[in-house]
Amino acid sequence: MDMIIDYINRHQGEFWIAFGFTVLAVEVLFFAMTTIVLIFAGLGALATGLMMLAGLLPETWLAGISGFGINSAIITMSLWKPLRHLQGKRTPKPDKSSDFIGLEFVVEQDIRLRVPGKLRYSGVDWRIEIDPEAGIGEIPAGQRVMVSAVEVGVFRVRPVMKEAGASPC
């Protein structure tokens, strides 16, 4: 074990490069580029290792950790706006092609615009929200509703007017 620690102490530039690639690999393989923090940390570690190998930073733990933090902060500040711009500001349009559209059921609790309800359907717990296009602010418990839009884990519903002779579900 002492040999490994001695090797890392003598080759800190290589350590920071390996650490940077490891963090980037974890970001890509396990988090599918969803936690951008690890991207900045990996790039900061790579920059620190390259600076040590180039002789711009001494190969000490204090310089490595300080360089890692400072490089990560600089990379974050310089890449934040361009990466944010790439995301765009568009919100996805509601899915109108789902098989759930048109599904009717009776709500078990009151639903308001700011207080969604819940429904367990087909083994999944769904959040029930009032469709903004329905033009209402509340759906009382016991009301029959129809799904008008679907998002991940969310049914957007609107009330169904009762027809004569319709049977409850």
Secondary structure, DSSP 8 states (H G I E B T S, - for coil): -HHHHHHHHH-HHHHHHHHHHHHHHHHHHHHTT--HHHHHHHHHHHHHHHHHHTTSS-SSHHHHHHHHHHHHHHHHHHHHHHHHHHH-S-----B---TTTT-EEE-SS-EESSS-EEEEETTEEEEEEE-GGG--SEE-TT-EEEEEEEETTEEEEEE----TT----
